[in-house]
Amino acid sequence: MTEEEIAAYNRRITHNKACKVVDLTGLEKEIDAQKVIGLIEAYEFGSNEYLDGNVLTEKKKQALIEKRNLEALSHMKKIKVTYGLAVHAADVRGFPTDEALMQSPDDWEFDYFQESKLKVGEGVCIYHATAEGDWLFVQAQNYAGWVKSSDIARCSRQQMTEYLAAEPFIIVTEPTDVEFQDQKIHFSMGCRLQKDAGKNALLPVSKDGKLELVPFSLDRLPHNEGYLPYTKAIVLDQAMKLLNTGYGWGGKDDLLDCSATMLSVYDCFGFSLPRNTSEMVKCQETRIDVSELGEEDKLERLRSVLPGSLLLMKGHVMMYLGIKDDVAYALHAFTKYYDDEGCGENVMQCTITPLTIKNASGRSYLDSVHTILEILPDAKEQ
């Protein structure tokens, strides 16, 4: 696909409200207060009963609910939107707290308040704040949630728009940690940064909460000037760079879950994809429904699918790699799989597996795939 075809693809994604991908620069400057309250209240505790390893008491639950400061919005009709850029790889949370919501007191690998992760330089629309001002409720390109104020440099709408559309720019091509101004900054694969006329990126930093752009030597970052050419070979090359990366639910600890792994790869080419599998499946672009097919028919269907395409099953997404000796293979970040006897094998990383491995219900991953998403131009426009 050309840059123009990718831009057209992105427009169709953002116009499909079910995908929950927005063009930040095209949003209105005011938003209904009730809509923001709805976005905030969409996050619940669910059946999770522990907080940082301790029982989640009603008193603590109420304190977290009150921390959201919804009373400040209750008498408002419209909220004036403000803007910012992420200065860190920022956690996006369901509630304004660092405390972990857990299913069991020792299950620290899964924090169900952890929703997503912002990349350095990513833009946000700021809708609300806690009374203390230490957390902000923001809308990012494909997610809304709570982010620490210290992770956001506030700026004008024009400054945000200019940074997101700046030319020239670079794309970070491998996840990299760098020490800068006495702190560690994590640059995710696919991170887009403005570039100056020389050999520096212009890094967004927060000075007293406000945006400043600071020169940052590109000698310290694996990068490409502009987006990578969108070819099958380069897609697979980028995916292979994430092999053995640890699994992190919602981007926990600067690691990647299944969908974040796919987005990191496709960000390198300029795509705007949904964050979660529940929204990915609603993309209408070259989407192939295989939910009614048996394993043999799915395998046969995959023979005509381009490697690099996304394979969706309930709550999980994989990158299709190809077929060898009548076995389909995929790259994916996941937690565990099960053998024929139902015994679980922990993985907790990005790896390559055959689709013959099984899930907890005993079904093979191939049998569980319900949708194939080929990221190609819309056939109707060709």
One Martini backbone bead per residue (centre of mass of N, CA, C, O) as a GRO file, in nm:
protein
  382
    1MET     BB    1   0.098   0.035   0.019
    2THR     BB    2   0.044   0.351   0.012
    3GLU     BB    3   0.016   0.640   0.179
    4GLU     BB    4  -0.267   0.701   0.060
    5GLU     BB    5  -0.395   0.425   0.131
    6ILE     BB    6  -0.347   0.444   0.435
    7ALA     BB    7  -0.508   0.704   0.481
    8ALA     BB    8  -0.776   0.583   0.380
    9TYR     BB    9  -0.793   0.357   0.583
   10ASN     BB   10  -0.798   0.540   0.835
   11ARG     BB   11  -1.059   0.690   0.767
   12ARG     BB   12  -1.241   0.438   0.784
   13ILE     BB   13  -1.183   0.375   1.078
   14THR     BB   14  -1.274   0.654   1.206
   15HIS     BB   15  -1.573   0.634   1.081
   16ASN     BB   16  -1.584   0.376   1.260
   17LYS     BB   17  -1.711   0.380   1.572
   18ALA     BB   18  -1.656   0.077   1.664
   19CYS     BB   19  -1.330   0.116   1.672
   20LYS     BB   20  -1.230   0.363   1.853
   21VAL     BB   21  -1.108   0.574   1.642
   22VAL     BB   22  -0.941   0.891   1.642
   23ASP     BB   23  -0.923   1.231   1.538
   24LEU     BB   24  -0.794   1.466   1.732
   25THR     BB   25  -0.787   1.716   1.524
   26GLY     BB   26  -1.124   1.677   1.472
   27LEU     BB   27  -1.221   1.753   1.734
   28GLU     BB   28  -1.396   1.911   1.945
   29LYS     BB   29  -1.360   2.181   2.187
   30GLU     BB   30  -1.618   2.039   2.295
   31ILE     BB   31  -1.784   1.844   2.559
   32ASP     BB   32  -1.995   1.645   2.697
   33ALA     BB   33  -2.023   1.569   3.025
   34GLN     BB   34  -2.183   1.299   3.000
   35LYS     BB   35  -1.978   1.158   2.821
   36VAL     BB   36  -1.745   1.158   3.022
   37ILE     BB   37  -1.888   1.008   3.247
   38GLY     BB   38  -1.930   0.752   3.076
   39LEU     BB   39  -1.631   0.687   3.030
   40ILE     BB   40  -1.556   0.662   3.333
   41GLU     BB   41  -1.797   0.452   3.416
   42ALA     BB   42  -1.701   0.206   3.236
   43TYR     BB   43  -1.528   0.155   3.478
   44GLU     BB   44  -1.475  -0.143   3.670
   45PHE     BB   45  -1.424  -0.410   3.904
   46GLY     BB   46  -1.582  -0.650   3.898
   47SER     BB   47  -1.454  -0.967   4.027
   48ASN     BB   48  -1.235  -0.816   4.166
   49GLU     BB   49  -1.084  -0.853   4.518
   50TYR     BB   50  -0.798  -0.703   4.476
   51LEU     BB   51  -0.544  -0.475   4.630
   52ASP     BB   52  -0.228  -0.511   4.640
   53GLY     BB   53  -0.301  -0.809   4.786
   54ASN     BB   54  -0.566  -0.699   4.903
   55VAL     BB   55  -0.859  -0.655   5.017
   56LEU     BB   56  -1.139  -0.511   4.871
   57THR     BB   57  -1.291  -0.268   5.014
   58GLU     BB   58  -1.552  -0.056   5.039
   59LYS     BB   59  -1.386   0.187   5.129
   60LYS     BB   60  -1.178   0.175   4.897
   61LYS     BB   61  -1.377   0.183   4.664
   62GLN     BB   62  -1.498   0.461   4.734
   63ALA     BB   63  -1.232   0.621   4.713
   64LEU     BB   64  -1.192   0.563   4.408
   65ILE     BB   65  -1.454   0.688   4.312
   66GLU     BB   66  -1.400   0.977   4.433
   67LYS     BB   67  -1.129   1.037   4.280
   68ARG     BB   68  -1.277   1.111   4.001
   69ASN     BB   69  -1.448   1.379   4.036
   70LEU     BB   70  -1.764   1.394   3.937
   71GLU     BB   71  -1.884   1.639   4.083
   72ALA     BB   72  -1.749   1.855   3.891
   73LEU     BB   73  -1.958   1.754   3.642
   74SER     BB   74  -2.267   1.754   3.734
   75HIS     BB   75  -2.318   2.087   3.642
   76MET     BB   76  -2.230   2.027   3.353
   77LYS     BB   77  -2.248   2.046   2.995
   78LYS     BB   78  -1.960   2.158   2.919
   79ILE     BB   79  -1.625   2.086   2.797
   80LYS     BB   80  -1.314   2.209   2.781
   81VAL     BB   81  -1.065   2.133   2.578
   82THR     BB   82  -0.749   1.997   2.623
   83TYR     BB   83  -0.384   1.956   2.577
   84GLY     BB   84  -0.131   1.694   2.480
   85LEU     BB   85   0.186   1.529   2.550
   86ALA     BB   86   0.374   1.257   2.574
   87VAL     BB   87   0.679   1.200   2.785
   88HIS     BB   88   0.591   0.903   2.823
   89ALA     BB   89   0.531   0.576   2.888
   90ALA     BB   90   0.193   0.576   2.951
   91ASP     BB   91  -0.035   0.487   3.164
   92VAL     BB   92  -0.359   0.344   3.120
   93ARG     BB   93  -0.640   0.385   3.335
   94GLY     BB   94  -0.943   0.306   3.502
   95PHE     BB   95  -0.806   0.440   3.751
   96PRO     BB   96  -0.665   0.689   3.975
   97THR     BB   97  -0.412   0.455   4.005
   98ASP     BB   98  -0.137   0.231   4.099
   99GLU     BB   99  -0.307   0.022   4.190
  100ALA     BB  100  -0.381  -0.322   4.189
  101LEU     BB  101  -0.610  -0.519   4.015
  102MET     BB  102  -0.716  -0.843   4.144
  103GLN     BB  103  -0.801  -1.187   4.162
  104SER     BB  104  -0.542  -1.238   4.338
  105PRO     BB  105  -0.293  -1.186   4.584
  106ASP     BB  106  -0.051  -1.322   4.365
  107ASP     BB  107  -0.143  -1.174   4.078
  108TRP     BB  108   0.083  -0.951   3.940
  109GLU     BB  109   0.054  -0.983   3.616
  110PHE     BB  110  -0.255  -0.878   3.674
  111ASP     BB  111  -0.386  -0.553   3.600
  112TYR     BB  112  -0.723  -0.431   3.575
  113PHE     BB  113  -0.638  -0.115   3.547
  114GLN     BB  114  -0.477  -0.191   3.301
  115GLU     BB  115  -0.520  -0.079   2.958
  116SER     BB  116  -0.267   0.101   2.850
  117LYS     BB  117  -0.040   0.285   2.615
  118LEU     BB  118   0.165   0.550   2.573
  119LYS     BB  119   0.349   0.721   2.358
  120VAL     BB  120   0.591   0.907   2.282
  121GLY     BB  121   0.420   1.189   2.140
  122GLU     BB  122   0.139   1.148   2.213
  123GLY     BB  123  -0.179   1.250   2.183
  124VAL     BB  124  -0.419   1.453   2.383
  125CYS     BB  125  -0.737   1.480   2.529
  126ILE     BB  126  -0.853   1.681   2.792
  127TYR     BB  127  -1.136   1.632   3.024
  128HIS     BB  128  -1.005   1.562   3.318
  129ALA     BB  129  -0.968   1.579   3.688
  130THR     BB  130  -0.854   1.560   3.974
  131ALA     BB  131  -0.856   1.750   4.252
  132GLU     BB  132  -0.530   1.734   4.271
  133GLY     BB  133  -0.408   1.689   3.960
  134ASP     BB  134  -0.255   1.391   3.924
  135TRP     BB  135  -0.494   1.323   3.722
  136LEU     BB  136  -0.598   1.232   3.385
  137PHE     BB  137  -0.861   1.246   3.153
  138VAL     BB  138  -0.820   1.082   2.836
  139GLN     BB  139  -0.794   1.113   2.475
  140ALA     BB  140  -0.689   0.900   2.249
  141GLN     BB  141  -0.680   0.752   1.955
  142ASN     BB  142  -0.761   0.437   2.106
  143TYR     BB  143  -0.811   0.577   2.403
  144ALA     BB  144  -0.957   0.591   2.736
  145GLY     BB  145  -0.812   0.750   3.039
  146TRP     BB  146  -0.587   0.736   3.300
  147VAL     BB  147  -0.328   0.984   3.365
  148LYS     BB  148  -0.053   1.113   3.456
  149SER     BB  149   0.040   1.437   3.472
  150SER     BB  150   0.359   1.385   3.448
  151ASP     BB  151   0.311   1.248   3.142
  152ILE     BB  152   0.208   1.545   3.063
  153ALA     BB  153   0.222   1.800   2.816
  154ARG     BB  154   0.097   2.095   2.790
  155CYS     BB  155  -0.106   2.237   2.519
  156SER     BB  156  -0.203   2.337   2.235
  157ARG     BB  157  -0.377   2.248   1.968
  158GLN     BB  158  -0.164   2.342   1.763
  159GLN     BB  159   0.081   2.197   1.884
  160MET     BB  160  -0.028   1.913   1.858
  161THR     BB  161  -0.087   1.914   1.555
  162GLU     BB  162   0.202   1.983   1.460
  163TYR     BB  163   0.343   1.736   1.582
  164LEU     BB  164   0.170   1.503   1.446
  165ALA     BB  165   0.240   1.650   1.141
  166ALA     BB  166   0.534   1.653   1.124
  167GLU     BB  167   0.805   1.782   0.916
  168PRO     BB  168   1.003   1.584   0.993
  169PHE     BB  169   1.022   1.226   1.082
  170ILE     BB  170   1.031   0.955   1.317
  171ILE     BB  171   1.077   0.596   1.359
  172VAL     BB  172   1.074   0.358   1.587
  173THR     BB  173   1.216   0.015   1.535
  174GLU     BB  174   1.284  -0.027   1.850
  175PRO     BB  175   1.282  -0.106   2.160
  176THR     BB  176   1.391   0.166   2.391
  177ASP     BB  177   1.622   0.259   2.643
  178VAL     BB  178   1.675   0.596   2.784
  179GLU     BB  179   1.887   0.830   2.913
  180PHE     BB  180   1.721   1.142   3.029
  181GLN     BB  181   1.742   1.372   3.246
  182ASP     BB  182   1.763   1.152   3.487
  183GLN     BB  183   1.589   0.946   3.301
  184LYS     BB  184   1.381   0.698   3.192
  185ILE     BB  185   1.308   0.620   2.847
  186HIS     BB  186   1.045   0.469   2.665
  187PHE     BB  187   1.070   0.338   2.334
  188SER     BB  188   0.856   0.239   2.115
  189MET     BB  189   0.752   0.075   1.872
  190GLY     BB  190   0.630   0.337   1.654
  191CYS     BB  191   0.744   0.589   1.742
  192ARG     BB  192   0.669   0.938   1.697
  193LEU     BB  193   0.906   1.197   1.590
  194GLN     BB  194   1.026   1.488   1.568
  195LYS     BB  195   1.242   1.661   1.336
  196ASP     BB  196   1.510   1.814   1.252
  197ALA     BB  197   1.759   1.930   1.027
  198GLY     BB  198   1.929   1.722   1.160
  199LYS     BB  199   2.017   1.468   1.429
  200ASN     BB  200   1.729   1.531   1.569
  201ALA     BB  201   1.502   1.510   1.801
  202LEU     BB  202   1.185   1.636   1.925
  203LEU     BB  203   1.133   1.629   2.258
  204PRO     BB  204   0.888   1.592   2.478
  205VAL     BB  205   0.854   1.811   2.759
  206SER     BB  206   0.811   1.896   3.107
  207LYS     BB  207   0.757   2.239   3.218
  208ASP     BB  208   0.552   2.295   3.452
  209GLY     BB  209   0.345   2.118   3.249
  210LYS     BB  210   0.481   2.226   2.987
  211LEU     BB  211   0.572   2.249   2.665
  212GLU     BB  212   0.881   2.112   2.537
  213LEU     BB  213   1.139   2.113   2.285
  214VAL     BB  214   1.404   1.872   2.274
  215PRO     BB  215   1.698   1.784   2.181
  216PHE     BB  216   1.767   1.446   2.038
  217SER     BB  217   1.976   1.204   1.978
  218LEU     BB  218   1.963   0.958   1.718
  219ASP     BB  219   2.206   0.772   1.805
  220ARG     BB  220   2.005   0.633   2.043
  221LEU     BB  221   1.812   0.542   1.795
  222PRO     BB  222   1.622   0.325   1.633
  223HIS     BB  223   1.551   0.434   1.292
  224ASN     BB  224   1.323   0.613   1.069
  225GLU     BB  225   1.267   0.821   0.805
  226GLY     BB  226   0.979   0.779   0.837
  227TYR     BB  227   0.799   0.554   0.708
  228LEU     BB  228   0.773   0.244   0.632
  229PRO     BB  229   0.755   0.031   0.395
  230TYR     BB  230   0.467  -0.151   0.279
  231THR     BB  231   0.572  -0.477   0.332
  232LYS     BB  232   0.595  -0.800   0.398
  233ALA     BB  233   0.896  -0.812   0.483
  234ILE     BB  234   0.887  -0.570   0.689
  235VAL     BB  235   0.671  -0.671   0.873
  236LEU     BB  236   0.825  -0.931   0.960
  237ASP     BB  237   1.079  -0.793   1.059
  238GLN     BB  238   0.944  -0.633   1.288
  239ALA     BB  239   0.821  -0.874   1.438
  240MET     BB  240   1.097  -1.023   1.503
  241LYS     BB  241   1.195  -0.796   1.709
  242LEU     BB  242   0.972  -0.916   1.936
  243LEU     BB  243   1.102  -1.154   2.011
  244ASN     BB  244   1.092  -1.238   2.359
  245THR     BB  245   0.905  -1.047   2.460
  246GLY     BB  246   0.746  -0.961   2.719
  247TYR     BB  247   0.452  -0.990   2.892
  248GLY     BB  248   0.199  -0.710   2.909
  249TRP     BB  249  -0.068  -0.604   3.053
  250GLY     BB  250  -0.148  -0.312   2.900
  251GLY     BB  251   0.177  -0.239   2.925
  252LYS     BB  252   0.315  -0.354   3.150
  253ASP     BB  253   0.637  -0.267   3.211
  254ASP     BB  254   0.686  -0.204   2.897
  255LEU     BB  255   0.514  -0.413   2.768
  256LEU     BB  256   0.333  -0.671   2.572
  257ASP     BB  257   0.055  -0.750   2.426
  258CYS     BB  258  -0.109  -0.870   2.168
  259SER     BB  259  -0.211  -0.597   2.039
  260ALA     BB  260   0.044  -0.423   2.089
  261THR     BB  261   0.222  -0.583   1.902
  262MET     BB  262   0.071  -0.517   1.639
  263LEU     BB  263   0.080  -0.206   1.664
  264SER     BB  264   0.386  -0.168   1.665
  265VAL     BB  265   0.419  -0.259   1.377
  266TYR     BB  266   0.192  -0.076   1.228
  267ASP     BB  267   0.306   0.203   1.317
  268CYS     BB  268   0.556   0.200   1.113
  269PHE     BB  269   0.329   0.265   0.861
  270GLY     BB  270   0.070   0.453   0.970
  271PHE     BB  271  -0.138   0.310   1.137
  272SER     BB  272  -0.493   0.311   1.262
  273LEU     BB  273  -0.564   0.103   1.521
  274PRO     BB  274  -0.713  -0.078   1.728
  275ARG     BB  275  -0.652  -0.187   2.054
  276ASN     BB  276  -0.875  -0.409   2.050
  277THR     BB  277  -1.025  -0.701   1.950
  278SER     BB  278  -1.326  -0.597   1.974
  279GLU     BB  279  -1.255  -0.377   1.744
  280MET     BB  280  -1.107  -0.522   1.516
  281VAL     BB  281  -1.359  -0.697   1.425
  282LYS     BB  282  -1.505  -0.417   1.309
  283CYS     BB  283  -1.342  -0.418   1.072
  284GLN     BB  284  -1.413  -0.396   0.716
  285GLU     BB  285  -1.132  -0.440   0.611
  286THR     BB  286  -1.062  -0.714   0.466
  287ARG     BB  287  -1.272  -0.914   0.600
  288ILE     BB  288  -1.268  -1.256   0.732
  289ASP     BB  289  -1.512  -1.494   0.785
  290VAL     BB  290  -1.444  -1.817   0.983
  291SER     BB  291  -1.653  -1.922   1.205
  292GLU     BB  292  -1.793  -2.169   1.019
  293LEU     BB  293  -1.527  -2.313   1.000
  294GLY     BB  294  -1.319  -2.556   0.982
  295GLU     BB  295  -0.997  -2.643   1.005
  296GLU     BB  296  -0.948  -2.723   0.709
  297ASP     BB  297  -1.079  -2.468   0.584
  298LYS     BB  298  -0.896  -2.263   0.724
  299LEU     BB  299  -0.632  -2.362   0.608
  300GLU     BB  300  -0.714  -2.315   0.312
  301ARG     BB  301  -0.768  -2.010   0.342
  302LEU     BB  302  -0.469  -1.933   0.431
  303ARG     BB  303  -0.321  -1.986   0.154
  304SER     BB  304  -0.443  -1.684   0.047
  305VAL     BB  305  -0.286  -1.538   0.275
  306LEU     BB  306  -0.106  -1.291   0.398
  307PRO     BB  307   0.158  -1.241   0.552
  308GLY     BB  308   0.070  -1.032   0.843
  309SER     BB  309  -0.187  -1.106   0.916
  310LEU     BB  310  -0.477  -1.114   1.118
  311LEU     BB  311  -0.570  -1.322   1.399
  312LEU     BB  312  -0.893  -1.382   1.539
  313MET     BB  313  -0.986  -1.428   1.873
  314LYS     BB  314  -1.099  -1.452   2.172
  315GLY     BB  315  -0.896  -1.211   2.317
  316HIS     BB  316  -0.711  -1.248   2.044
  317VAL     BB  317  -0.392  -1.188   1.860
  318MET     BB  318  -0.233  -1.265   1.542
  319MET     BB  319   0.043  -1.340   1.325
  320TYR     BB  320   0.064  -1.444   1.018
  321LEU     BB  321   0.318  -1.661   0.845
  322GLY     BB  322   0.224  -1.964   0.762
  323ILE     BB  323   0.292  -2.278   0.583
  324LYS     BB  324   0.408  -2.602   0.718
  325ASP     BB  325   0.330  -2.908   0.672
  326ASP     BB  326   0.018  -2.830   0.726
  327VAL     BB  327   0.109  -2.588   0.921
  328ALA     BB  328   0.020  -2.321   1.106
  329TYR     BB  329   0.166  -1.993   1.175
  330ALA     BB  330   0.245  -1.771   1.462
  331LEU     BB  331   0.268  -1.448   1.601
  332HIS     BB  332   0.271  -1.401   1.968
  333ALA     BB  333   0.135  -1.263   2.266
  334PHE     BB  334   0.135  -1.477   2.562
  335THR     BB  335   0.072  -1.685   2.845
  336LYS     BB  336  -0.075  -1.969   2.750
  337TYR     BB  337  -0.099  -2.327   2.712
  338TYR     BB  338  -0.231  -2.652   2.600
  339ASP     BB  339  -0.248  -2.976   2.617
  340ASP     BB  340  -0.406  -3.279   2.565
  341GLU     BB  341  -0.437  -3.299   2.900
  342GLY     BB  342  -0.467  -2.984   3.013
  343CYS     BB  343  -0.187  -2.868   3.046
  344GLY     BB  344  -0.017  -2.594   3.144
  345GLU     BB  345   0.190  -2.344   2.961
  346ASN     BB  346   0.404  -2.108   3.020
  347VAL     BB  347   0.512  -1.794   2.855
  348MET     BB  348   0.516  -1.467   2.863
  349GLN     BB  349   0.547  -1.403   2.538
  350CYS     BB  350   0.695  -1.358   2.233
  351THR     BB  351   0.605  -1.596   1.976
  352ILE     BB  352   0.627  -1.903   1.794
  353THR     BB  353   0.346  -2.095   1.666
  354PRO     BB  354   0.141  -2.332   1.628
  355LEU     BB  355  -0.218  -2.380   1.570
  356THR     BB  356  -0.228  -2.655   1.754
  357ILE     BB  357  -0.260  -2.526   1.993
  358LYS     BB  358  -0.423  -2.486   2.312
  359ASN     BB  359  -0.678  -2.404   2.505
  360ALA     BB  360  -0.867  -2.432   2.790
  361SER     BB  361  -1.104  -2.585   2.614
  362GLY     BB  362  -0.928  -2.763   2.380
  363ARG     BB  363  -0.888  -2.578   2.153
  364SER     BB  364  -0.758  -2.476   1.887
  365TYR     BB  365  -0.640  -2.194   1.751
  366LEU     BB  366  -0.755  -2.240   1.472
  367ASP     BB  367  -1.049  -2.305   1.565
  368SER     BB  368  -1.071  -2.009   1.717
  369VAL     BB  369  -1.070  -1.865   1.463
  370HIS     BB  370  -1.296  -1.596   1.323
  371THR     BB  371  -1.077  -1.381   1.200
  372ILE     BB  372  -0.951  -1.214   0.909
  373LEU     BB  373  -0.698  -0.947   0.873
  374GLU     BB  374  -0.640  -0.770   0.590
  375ILE     BB  375  -0.400  -0.512   0.524
  376LEU     BB  376  -0.568  -0.354   0.269
  377PRO     BB  377  -0.703  -0.241   0.018
  378ASP     BB  378  -0.995  -0.156  -0.097
  379ALA     BB  379  -1.143  -0.326  -0.347
  380LYS     BB  380  -1.354  -0.099  -0.432
  381GLU     BB  381  -1.103   0.115  -0.503
  382GLN     BB  382  -0.946  -0.046  -0.747
   0.00000   0.00000   0.00000
